[in-house]
């Protein structure tokens, strides 16, 4: 019996550094500009590590621009062993071992003290440079020699040691030789801009020195961390910060402070209305370093009326460090910030009603969206919210004083149809066709007991229209018979009533559900096979619309006396067409054809009967032409 012997040989992946850099620049990072953020980040972490060893150690970062770009920090530095361990191994972090302890200086420091988490920051520099030099002297081992690491984008690197005397102070200097194709990112003006953009809130001093030797301090403490001589001065400082950062003067400022999440900042209330779909991008700093200025996920969807800038220690960045990682912490922070903004809003009712009025005038849609789901807020703001009603734009509180029963339409077009007639009849109707309005009106009885709310039904309006005198109804019987036959083909009945205002010749009572049902029935009639069976199974009793002619209107009084059938047909179609237009809903093709036909019929009649006192000519004291 023979036994086969298997051998295994260990190999190491050969990394194509150029391919890795291309991957970083085109897929992980949104722009080459992040190279400076990565360098600043490494410098901040190095200073954090040194100050853990020596709390009194200096904390300065100096960026020098010119033919080469250098970033020097007063951080913990690296020994030769550190350089071999960290700079020569792609992807390893100098900040932690696998179990999370600090590795670079043998410290057991908390993971939360460091900004970086992925150990690939230096690679981002190859996006703008072909050669990187790192010169470092360790603060952890003062006797250790300085070390120089020189790396190239093709994967080659060299390491050499230097006498400690050649590098007087512990710390690290990173030098880049910019590539021509990305030189725009390393010009003095752009470097100052980028340093201020990313490092504007860093706790350590960050200075950019241009080729002329001029120094630019790019960071300062945020306004919410500075002391101010008075609350008013504090508010003015925050307002000035908003103008500088976001280029608008806020309606108000809301300070944000969540100690448990290590988060502080401010929310600025937008002075103009925005679409709920247009979610604001918030600026999020992680331990002072800008993570992103486009973080809509920081706040709940309903809070689209504020722009935030915050600094946090607890939220996690994604691998690119350009957005927030969605986890339980972010979810808890989002809820807590939402509560803070809601508390501000509810507090306005007591502290500053004038500001609440201005806010609601601007952002009523946001408040309505929130009030639907928040009982406490509903009780506070619903009395302040404006609604379109038959008494004009008023609050529900005001409207309910004169109308114990509120009727709500399901759509804007239904409200437009019935508003003039309902107002004249004394009915209290609210336009429920706008986003959130119908739901909110139905919740009014919760905060105002004794108020009744019902959806408006066309029959409710019809019940408030007065019946016509039987003698007049009899005189109009001939015209009504022709009108019912003519308009009946459009699934519409014709009735004669007395109602105000006198200026309205006709009212079309219909609703969206009825029209949908008639459309479905029409499709079923025109279909065959399976589709017809499906539509047929959905059949309800098809509700009909009602064309209500106003017998008080002089034009209608004259129209119902017409005996000539052709003219009666044309007049009925014209009245129906005008009522359609007043309903302000889109016309179907058959309805557009009817309008054209009625107009041409009336025009033809007028041309063939000049001087005849017909409905299109009108009578003295009326203005029928404007009705048509």
C-alpha positions as CSV (number, residue, x, y, z in Angstrom):
1,X,0.0,0.0,0.0
2,X,1.4,3.3,-1.0
3,X,0.8,6.6,0.7
4,X,0.8,9.9,-1.2
5,X,2.6,12.7,0.6
6,X,1.2,16.2,0.3
7,X,3.2,19.4,1.0
8,X,2.0,22.9,1.6
9,X,3.9,26.0,1.0
10,X,2.9,29.4,2.5
11,X,2.8,32.4,0.1
12,X,2.1,36.1,0.6
13,X,-0.2,38.1,-1.7
14,X,1.7,40.4,-3.9
15,X,-0.1,43.8,-3.8
16,X,-0.1,46.0,-6.9
17,X,0.2,49.3,-5.1
18,X,-0.7,51.3,-8.3
19,X,-3.9,49.3,-8.6
20,X,-4.7,49.8,-4.9
21,X,-4.2,53.6,-5.2
22,X,-6.4,53.7,-8.3
23,X,-9.1,51.8,-6.3
24,X,-8.8,54.3,-3.5
25,X,-9.0,57.4,-5.7
26,X,-11.8,56.2,-7.9
27,X,-14.0,54.2,-5.5
28,X,-13.3,54.7,-1.8
29,X,-12.6,58.5,-1.7
30,X,-14.9,61.0,-3.4
31,X,-12.0,63.3,-4.3
32,X,-8.2,63.6,-4.2
33,X,-8.6,66.4,-1.7
34,X,-9.0,63.9,1.1
35,X,-5.2,63.4,1.2
36,X,-4.9,66.4,3.4
37,X,-7.6,65.2,5.7
38,X,-5.7,61.9,6.1
39,X,-2.5,63.7,6.9
40,X,-4.1,65.9,9.5
41,X,-5.9,62.9,11.0
42,X,-2.6,61.0,11.4
43,X,-1.0,64.1,13.0
44,X,-3.9,64.5,15.5
45,X,-3.8,60.9,16.5
46,X,0.0,61.1,17.0
47,X,-0.4,64.1,19.2
48,X,-3.2,62.3,21.2
49,X,-0.9,59.4,21.7
50,X,2.0,61.6,22.9
51,X,-0.2,63.6,25.3
52,X,-1.3,60.3,26.8
53,X,2.3,59.7,27.7
54,X,3.2,63.3,28.5
55,X,0.1,65.4,29.2
56,X,2.1,68.6,28.9
57,X,3.5,67.8,25.5
58,X,2.9,70.4,22.8
59,X,0.1,69.9,20.2
60,X,0.9,71.6,17.0
61,X,0.4,70.8,13.3
62,X,2.3,72.8,10.7
63,X,1.6,72.5,6.9
64,X,4.1,74.0,4.6
65,X,3.3,74.6,0.9
66,X,5.6,75.1,-2.1
67,X,7.3,72.7,-4.6
68,X,6.9,70.0,-2.0
69,X,4.2,69.9,0.7
70,X,5.1,68.9,4.3
71,X,2.9,68.2,7.3
72,X,4.8,68.3,10.6
73,X,3.3,67.3,14.0
74,X,4.6,67.3,17.6
75,X,3.2,63.8,18.1
76,X,4.5,60.5,19.5
77,X,6.7,59.7,16.5
78,X,7.9,56.3,15.3
79,X,10.9,54.1,16.1
80,X,12.6,52.1,13.3
81,X,10.7,49.0,14.5
82,X,7.5,51.0,14.3
83,X,8.2,52.0,10.8
84,X,8.9,48.4,9.7
85,X,5.7,47.3,11.4
86,X,3.3,50.0,10.2
87,X,4.5,51.9,7.1
88,X,5.8,48.8,5.3
89,X,2.5,46.8,5.8
90,X,-0.4,48.2,3.8
91,X,-3.6,48.4,5.8
92,X,-2.2,48.0,9.3
93,X,-3.1,50.7,11.8
94,X,-0.4,52.2,14.1
95,X,-3.1,53.0,16.6
96,X,-4.3,49.6,17.7
97,X,-3.6,45.9,17.9
98,X,-6.2,43.4,17.0
99,X,-7.7,43.6,20.5
100,X,-8.1,47.3,20.3
101,X,-5.2,48.4,22.5
102,X,-2.8,51.2,21.3
103,X,0.2,49.6,19.6
104,X,2.5,52.3,18.4
105,X,4.0,53.3,21.8
106,X,3.0,50.3,23.8
107,X,0.2,52.2,25.5
108,X,-3.2,50.8,26.5
109,X,-5.1,53.8,25.4
110,X,-8.8,53.9,24.7
111,X,-9.8,53.3,21.1
112,X,-12.2,56.3,21.2
113,X,-9.2,58.7,21.6
114,X,-8.2,58.3,17.9
115,X,-10.0,59.5,14.8
116,X,-8.6,57.0,12.3
117,X,-9.7,53.4,12.4
118,X,-8.5,51.8,9.1
119,X,-4.8,52.4,8.8
120,X,-4.8,53.3,5.1
121,X,-4.6,57.0,5.4
122,X,-1.0,57.3,4.1
123,X,-2.1,55.5,0.9
124,X,-4.5,58.4,0.1
125,X,-1.4,60.6,-0.4
126,X,-0.4,58.5,-3.4
127,X,-3.5,59.9,-5.1
128,X,-1.7,63.2,-5.4
129,X,2.0,62.3,-5.2
130,X,4.3,59.6,-6.6
131,X,6.7,59.8,-3.7
132,X,6.2,60.2,0.0
133,X,8.8,60.7,2.7
134,X,8.2,60.2,6.4
135,X,10.8,61.5,8.8
136,X,10.1,60.7,12.5
137,X,11.6,60.7,15.9
138,X,9.9,58.8,18.8
139,X,8.8,60.5,22.0
140,X,8.3,57.1,23.7
141,X,12.1,56.3,23.4
142,X,14.2,59.5,23.4
143,X,17.4,57.6,22.8
144,X,16.1,55.9,19.7
145,X,17.5,57.3,16.4
146,X,15.4,59.2,13.9
147,X,14.1,57.2,11.0
148,X,13.3,58.1,7.4
149,X,10.9,56.1,5.2
150,X,10.7,56.9,1.5
151,X,7.9,55.2,-0.4
152,X,7.0,55.2,-4.2
153,X,3.7,54.6,-5.8
154,X,5.1,51.5,-7.6
155,X,5.5,49.8,-4.3
156,X,9.2,50.4,-3.6
157,X,10.3,51.8,-0.3
158,X,13.6,52.5,1.6
159,X,14.3,52.9,5.3
160,X,17.3,54.6,6.9
161,X,18.2,55.8,10.3
162,X,19.6,59.2,11.3
163,X,21.3,60.4,14.4
164,X,18.7,61.8,16.8
165,X,20.5,65.1,16.7
166,X,19.4,65.6,13.1
167,X,15.7,65.8,14.3
168,X,15.8,68.1,17.3
169,X,12.2,67.4,18.6
170,X,10.1,64.3,18.7
171,X,7.3,64.2,16.1
172,X,6.8,63.3,12.4
173,X,7.1,65.2,9.1
174,X,5.4,63.8,6.0
175,X,6.7,65.3,2.7
176,X,4.9,64.9,-0.6
177,X,6.2,65.6,-4.1
178,X,3.0,66.5,-6.0
179,X,2.2,64.9,-9.3
180,X,1.6,67.4,-12.2
181,X,-1.9,65.9,-13.0
182,X,-3.1,66.6,-9.4
183,X,-1.1,69.8,-8.7
184,X,-4.3,71.8,-8.2
185,X,-4.8,70.1,-4.8
186,X,-1.5,71.2,-3.4
187,X,-1.4,74.9,-4.4
188,X,-1.0,77.2,-1.3
189,X,-4.5,78.7,-1.6
190,X,-6.1,75.3,-2.0
191,X,-4.2,73.8,0.9
192,X,-5.4,76.7,3.2
193,X,-8.9,76.1,2.0
194,X,-8.7,72.3,2.6
195,X,-7.1,72.7,6.0
196,X,-9.8,75.0,7.1
197,X,-12.5,72.8,5.6
198,X,-11.4,69.6,7.3
199,X,-9.5,70.9,10.4
200,X,-11.5,74.1,11.3
201,X,-12.7,72.6,14.6
202,X,-9.5,70.6,15.6
203,X,-8.4,71.2,19.2
204,X,-4.7,71.4,18.4
205,X,-3.2,74.4,16.6
206,X,-3.2,73.9,12.8
207,X,-1.1,76.4,10.8
208,X,-0.5,76.6,7.0
209,X,2.7,78.4,5.9
210,X,2.8,79.6,2.3
211,X,6.0,79.9,0.2
212,X,6.5,83.5,1.3
213,X,6.6,82.4,4.9
214,X,3.2,83.8,5.8
215,X,1.4,81.8,8.5
216,X,-2.4,81.1,8.3
217,X,-4.1,79.8,11.5
218,X,-7.0,77.7,10.1
219,X,-8.8,76.4,13.2
220,X,-10.6,77.9,16.2
221,X,-12.9,76.7,18.9
222,X,-16.5,76.5,17.6
223,X,-18.9,79.2,18.8
224,X,-20.9,76.9,21.1
225,X,-17.7,76.1,23.1
226,X,-16.7,79.7,23.6
227,X,-17.8,81.9,26.5
228,X,-19.9,85.0,25.6
229,X,-20.7,88.0,27.6
230,X,-24.5,87.5,27.4
231,X,-27.1,85.1,25.9
232,X,-27.8,87.7,23.2
233,X,-24.1,87.9,22.3
234,X,-24.0,84.1,22.2
235,X,-27.0,84.0,19.8
236,X,-25.4,86.7,17.6
237,X,-22.2,84.7,17.4
238,X,-24.1,81.5,16.4
239,X,-26.0,83.5,13.8
240,X,-22.8,84.9,12.4
241,X,-21.3,81.4,12.3
242,X,-24.4,80.2,10.3
243,X,-24.0,83.0,7.8
244,X,-20.3,82.2,7.3
245,X,-20.9,78.4,7.1
246,X,-24.2,78.0,5.3
247,X,-24.7,81.5,3.8
248,X,-28.1,82.2,5.3
249,X,-29.4,84.1,8.4
250,X,-31.3,81.6,10.5
251,X,-34.8,82.0,11.7
252,X,-33.6,80.7,15.1
253,X,-30.7,78.7,16.5
254,X,-31.2,75.5,18.5
255,X,-28.2,74.4,20.6
256,X,-27.6,70.6,20.6
257,X,-25.9,68.9,23.6
258,X,-25.9,65.1,24.1
259,X,-23.3,64.4,26.7
260,X,-23.9,60.6,26.6
261,X,-23.0,60.6,22.9
262,X,-20.2,63.1,23.2
263,X,-22.1,65.4,20.8
264,X,-22.3,69.2,20.8
265,X,-23.3,71.6,18.1
266,X,-26.2,73.7,16.8
267,X,-29.2,73.4,14.5
268,X,-30.0,76.4,12.4
269,X,-33.6,76.9,11.3
270,X,-33.9,77.7,7.6
271,X,-35.5,81.1,6.9
272,X,-37.3,79.9,3.7
273,X,-39.5,76.9,3.0
274,X,-37.9,73.8,1.5
275,X,-39.4,70.7,0.0
276,X,-39.6,67.7,2.4
277,X,-37.9,65.6,-0.3
278,X,-34.9,68.0,-0.3
279,X,-33.2,66.6,2.8
280,X,-30.6,69.0,4.2
281,X,-26.9,68.0,4.4
282,X,-25.6,68.4,7.9
283,X,-21.9,69.0,8.8
284,X,-20.6,66.3,11.1
285,X,-17.2,66.6,12.8
286,X,-15.6,63.6,14.4
287,X,-13.4,64.7,17.3
288,X,-13.0,68.1,15.5
289,X,-12.2,66.6,12.1
290,X,-14.8,67.1,9.4
291,X,-16.3,63.8,8.5
292,X,-18.9,65.0,6.0
293,X,-20.9,68.1,5.1
294,X,-23.7,65.9,3.6
295,X,-25.2,63.8,6.4
296,X,-29.0,63.8,6.0
297,X,-29.1,60.7,8.2
298,X,-28.2,62.7,11.3
299,X,-31.8,63.9,11.8
300,X,-35.3,62.4,11.4
301,X,-36.9,62.9,8.0
302,X,-39.4,65.4,9.4
303,X,-36.7,67.8,10.5
304,X,-35.9,69.0,7.0
305,X,-36.3,72.7,8.1
306,X,-32.9,72.8,9.9
307,X,-29.2,72.6,9.0
308,X,-26.9,71.2,11.6
309,X,-23.2,71.4,12.4
310,X,-22.1,69.0,15.2
311,X,-18.9,67.6,16.7
312,X,-19.1,64.1,18.1
313,X,-16.9,61.4,19.7
314,X,-19.3,58.4,19.4
315,X,-20.5,58.1,15.9
316,X,-18.7,55.7,13.6
317,X,-17.5,56.7,10.1
318,X,-17.7,54.4,7.1
319,X,-14.5,53.1,5.6
320,X,-14.0,56.1,3.4
321,X,-14.6,58.3,6.5
322,X,-16.9,60.5,4.3
323,X,-20.3,59.4,5.8
324,X,-21.8,58.0,8.9
325,X,-22.1,54.2,9.6
326,X,-25.7,53.3,10.3
327,X,-25.8,51.5,13.6
328,X,-27.6,51.6,17.0
329,X,-25.6,54.6,18.1
330,X,-26.6,56.7,15.1
331,X,-30.2,55.7,15.5
332,X,-30.2,56.8,19.2
333,X,-28.5,60.1,18.4
334,X,-31.0,60.8,15.6
335,X,-33.9,60.2,18.0
336,X,-32.3,62.4,20.7
337,X,-31.6,65.2,18.3
338,X,-35.2,64.9,17.0
339,X,-36.5,65.2,20.6
340,X,-34.3,68.3,21.1
341,X,-35.7,70.1,18.0
342,X,-39.3,69.1,19.0
343,X,-38.7,70.5,22.5
344,X,-37.6,73.8,20.9
345,X,-40.7,73.9,18.8
346,X,-43.1,73.2,21.6
347,X,-41.3,75.7,23.8
348,X,-41.9,78.5,21.3
349,X,-45.7,78.5,22.0
350,X,-44.9,79.7,25.5
351,X,-41.7,81.7,25.1
352,X,-42.0,83.4,21.7
353,X,-45.4,83.2,20.0
354,X,-44.4,85.7,17.3
355,X,-41.5,83.5,16.3
356,X,-43.7,80.5,16.3
357,X,-46.1,82.3,13.9
358,X,-43.1,83.2,11.6
359,X,-41.9,79.6,11.7
360,X,-45.3,78.1,10.9
361,X,-45.8,80.6,8.1
362,X,-42.6,79.3,6.6
363,X,-42.5,75.6,7.5
364,X,-46.1,74.6,8.1
365,X,-45.7,71.5,6.0
366,X,-43.0,70.2,8.3
367,X,-45.0,70.9,11.4
368,X,-48.0,69.2,10.0
369,X,-45.9,66.1,9.1
370,X,-44.6,65.9,12.6
371,X,-47.9,66.7,14.4
372,X,-49.6,63.7,12.7
373,X,-47.5,61.3,14.7
374,X,-46.7,63.3,17.8
375,X,-49.7,63.7,20.2
376,X,-48.0,66.3,22.4
377,X,-46.9,68.4,19.5
378,X,-50.4,68.1,18.0
379,X,-52.0,69.6,21.1
380,X,-49.6,72.5,21.1
381,X,-49.4,73.5,17.4
382,X,-52.7,72.4,15.8
383,X,-54.5,75.5,17.1
384,X,-51.8,77.6,15.4
385,X,-51.8,75.9,12.0
386,X,-53.5,77.6,9.0
387,X,-56.0,75.7,6.8
388,X,-57.9,76.6,3.7
389,X,-61.5,76.8,4.6
390,X,-64.8,78.3,3.4
391,X,-64.0,81.3,5.7
392,X,-60.6,81.8,4.1
393,X,-57.1,80.8,5.4
394,X,-57.7,80.5,9.2
395,X,-56.7,78.3,12.1
396,X,-58.9,75.4,13.1
397,X,-59.4,76.9,16.5
398,X,-60.9,80.0,14.9
399,X,-62.9,78.1,12.4
400,X,-64.4,75.7,14.9
401,X,-65.8,78.6,17.0
402,X,-68.4,79.3,14.3
403,X,-68.7,75.8,12.8
404,X,-69.4,73.1,15.4
405,X,-69.3,70.5,12.6
406,X,-66.3,70.6,10.2
407,X,-66.7,69.0,6.8
408,X,-63.5,67.9,5.1
409,X,-63.0,67.4,1.4
410,X,-60.8,64.6,0.1
411,X,-59.2,66.6,-2.7
412,X,-58.5,70.2,-3.6
413,X,-60.8,70.0,-6.6
414,X,-63.7,68.9,-4.5
415,X,-63.1,71.9,-2.3
416,X,-63.0,74.2,-5.2
417,X,-66.3,72.8,-6.5
418,X,-68.3,73.2,-3.3
419,X,-66.6,76.1,-1.5
420,X,-68.7,79.0,-2.9
421,X,-72.0,77.2,-2.5
422,X,-71.1,75.7,0.9
423,X,-70.0,79.2,2.2
424,X,-73.3,80.7,1.1
425,X,-75.2,77.8,2.8
426,X,-73.3,78.3,6.0
427,X,-71.5,75.0,5.9
428,X,-68.0,74.9,7.4
429,X,-65.8,73.1,4.9
430,X,-62.0,72.5,5.2
431,X,-59.8,71.7,2.2
432,X,-58.4,68.3,3.1
433,X,-56.7,67.8,-0.3
434,X,-53.3,69.1,0.8
435,X,-50.6,66.9,2.3
436,X,-51.5,65.9,5.9
437,X,-54.4,68.3,6.2
438,X,-57.3,65.7,6.2
439,X,-55.6,63.5,8.8
440,X,-55.0,66.5,11.1
441,X,-58.5,67.9,10.8
442,X,-59.9,64.6,11.8
443,X,-57.8,64.7,15.0
444,X,-59.2,68.0,16.1
445,X,-61.9,66.5,18.4
446,X,-59.0,65.0,20.4
447,X,-57.9,68.5,21.6
448,X,-61.2,70.3,21.2
449,X,-64.0,68.1,22.6
450,X,-67.5,68.9,21.3
451,X,-66.2,69.5,17.7
452,X,-67.5,67.1,15.1
453,X,-65.5,66.3,11.9
454,X,-66.9,64.4,8.9
455,X,-65.8,63.8,5.4
456,X,-67.8,65.9,2.9
457,X,-70.2,63.9,0.8
458,X,-71.9,65.5,-2.3
459,X,-75.2,64.5,-0.8
460,X,-74.5,66.8,2.2
461,X,-74.2,69.8,-0.1
462,X,-77.3,68.8,-2.1
463,X,-79.3,68.6,1.2
464,X,-78.5,72.2,1.8
465,X,-79.8,73.4,-1.5
466,X,-83.4,74.6,-1.6
467,X,-86.0,72.8,-3.7
468,X,-87.5,74.8,-6.6
469,X,-91.1,75.9,-6.5
470,X,-93.2,73.1,-8.1
471,X,-94.6,75.5,-10.7
472,X,-91.2,76.5,-11.9
473,X,-90.1,72.9,-11.9
474,X,-93.0,72.1,-14.2
475,X,-92.2,74.9,-16.6
476,X,-88.6,73.6,-16.8
477,X,-89.6,70.0,-17.3
478,X,-89.1,70.0,-21.1
479,X,-85.6,71.5,-20.9
480,X,-84.6,69.2,-18.0
481,X,-85.7,66.1,-19.9
482,X,-83.5,67.1,-22.9
483,X,-80.6,68.0,-20.5
484,X,-80.8,64.7,-18.6
485,X,-80.8,62.8,-21.9
486,X,-77.8,64.9,-23.2
487,X,-75.7,64.9,-20.0
488,X,-76.7,61.4,-18.9
489,X,-74.3,59.9,-21.4
490,X,-71.5,61.3,-19.2
491,X,-72.9,59.4,-16.1
492,X,-74.3,62.6,-14.8
493,X,-77.8,63.5,-13.5
494,X,-79.3,66.9,-13.9
495,X,-81.4,68.6,-11.1
496,X,-82.8,72.1,-10.6
497,X,-82.3,73.9,-7.2
498,X,-82.2,77.3,-5.6
499,X,-78.9,78.2,-4.0
500,X,-76.5,81.0,-3.4
501,X,-74.5,82.6,-4.8
502,X,-76.7,83.8,-7.6
503,X,-73.7,84.3,-9.8
504,X,-73.1,80.5,-10.0
505,X,-75.2,79.0,-12.9
506,X,-74.4,75.4,-12.2
507,X,-72.6,73.1,-9.7
508,X,-71.0,69.8,-10.6
509,X,-71.1,67.4,-7.6
510,X,-68.8,64.6,-8.0
511,X,-65.9,62.9,-6.2
512,X,-62.7,61.2,-7.2
513,X,-63.9,57.7,-6.1
514,X,-67.0,58.0,-8.3
515,X,-64.9,59.1,-11.3
516,X,-62.5,56.2,-10.8
517,X,-65.4,53.7,-10.6
518,X,-66.9,55.1,-13.8
519,X,-63.4,54.9,-15.5
520,X,-63.1,51.3,-14.4
521,X,-66.6,50.4,-15.7
522,X,-65.8,52.1,-19.0
523,X,-62.6,50.0,-19.3
524,X,-64.5,46.8,-18.5
525,X,-67.0,47.6,-21.2
526,X,-64.3,48.2,-23.8
527,X,-62.2,45.2,-22.8
528,X,-62.6,41.5,-23.5
529,X,-61.2,38.2,-22.1
530,X,-59.4,38.0,-18.8
531,X,-59.0,41.7,-18.3
532,X,-62.7,42.4,-18.6
533,X,-63.4,39.6,-16.1
534,X,-60.9,41.1,-13.6
535,X,-62.4,44.6,-14.0
536,X,-65.9,43.1,-13.8
537,X,-65.1,41.4,-10.5
538,X,-64.3,44.8,-9.1
539,X,-67.6,46.3,-10.1
540,X,-69.5,48.4,-7.6
541,X,-72.7,50.2,-8.3
542,X,-71.5,53.0,-10.5
543,X,-72.2,56.3,-8.7
544,X,-73.3,59.1,-10.9
545,X,-72.3,62.8,-10.7
546,X,-74.9,65.5,-10.4
547,X,-75.2,68.7,-12.4
548,X,-77.1,71.1,-10.2
549,X,-78.6,74.0,-12.1
550,X,-79.2,77.2,-10.1
551,X,-82.7,78.4,-10.7
552,X,-81.8,81.7,-9.0
553,X,-79.3,82.5,-11.8
554,X,-80.9,84.7,-14.6
555,X,-79.0,82.7,-17.3
556,X,-80.4,79.4,-16.1
557,X,-83.9,80.9,-15.7
558,X,-83.8,81.8,-19.4
559,X,-82.2,78.6,-20.5
560,X,-84.9,76.3,-19.0
561,X,-87.5,78.1,-21.1
562,X,-85.9,76.9,-24.4
563,X,-88.2,74.8,-26.4
564,X,-86.1,74.2,-29.5
565,X,-84.4,70.8,-29.0
566,X,-81.1,71.6,-30.8
567,X,-80.5,74.8,-28.8
568,X,-81.6,73.0,-25.6
569,X,-78.9,70.3,-26.2
570,X,-76.2,72.9,-26.9
571,X,-77.2,74.9,-23.8
572,X,-77.2,71.9,-21.6
573,X,-73.7,70.9,-22.8
574,X,-72.5,74.5,-22.3
575,X,-73.7,74.5,-18.7
576,X,-72.2,71.1,-18.0
577,X,-68.9,72.2,-19.7
578,X,-68.7,75.4,-17.6
579,X,-69.4,73.4,-14.4
580,X,-66.5,71.1,-15.4
581,X,-64.2,74.0,-15.9
582,X,-65.1,75.4,-12.5
583,X,-64.2,72.1,-10.9
584,X,-60.6,72.6,-12.0
585,X,-59.9,69.0,-12.7
586,X,-58.3,67.6,-15.8
587,X,-60.7,67.1,-18.7
588,X,-61.1,63.8,-20.5
589,X,-61.0,63.8,-24.3
590,X,-64.8,63.4,-24.5
591,X,-65.3,66.4,-22.2
592,X,-63.0,68.6,-24.2
593,X,-64.9,67.6,-27.3
594,X,-68.2,68.5,-25.6
595,X,-66.9,72.0,-24.7
596,X,-65.8,72.6,-28.3
597,X,-69.1,71.4,-29.6
598,X,-71.2,73.6,-27.2
599,X,-69.1,76.7,-28.0
600,X,-69.4,76.1,-31.8
601,X,-73.2,75.4,-31.4
602,X,-73.9,78.6,-29.5
603,X,-71.7,80.6,-31.9
604,X,-73.6,79.2,-34.9
605,X,-77.0,79.9,-33.2
606,X,-76.0,83.5,-32.5
607,X,-74.9,84.0,-36.1
608,X,-78.1,82.6,-37.6
609,X,-80.4,84.4,-35.1
610,X,-78.9,87.9,-34.8
611,X,-80.7,90.0,-32.2
612,X,-82.6,87.0,-30.7
613,X,-82.9,87.1,-27.0
614,X,-81.2,83.8,-26.4
615,X,-79.1,82.5,-23.5
616,X,-75.9,83.4,-25.2
617,X,-77.1,87.0,-25.7
618,X,-78.2,87.5,-22.2
619,X,-80.7,89.9,-20.7
620,X,-80.3,93.4,-19.4
621,X,-78.8,93.5,-15.9
622,X,-77.1,90.1,-16.2
623,X,-73.6,89.1,-17.3
624,X,-74.0,85.7,-18.9
625,X,-71.0,86.0,-21.2
626,X,-68.5,86.0,-18.3
627,X,-70.1,82.8,-17.0
628,X,-69.4,81.1,-20.3
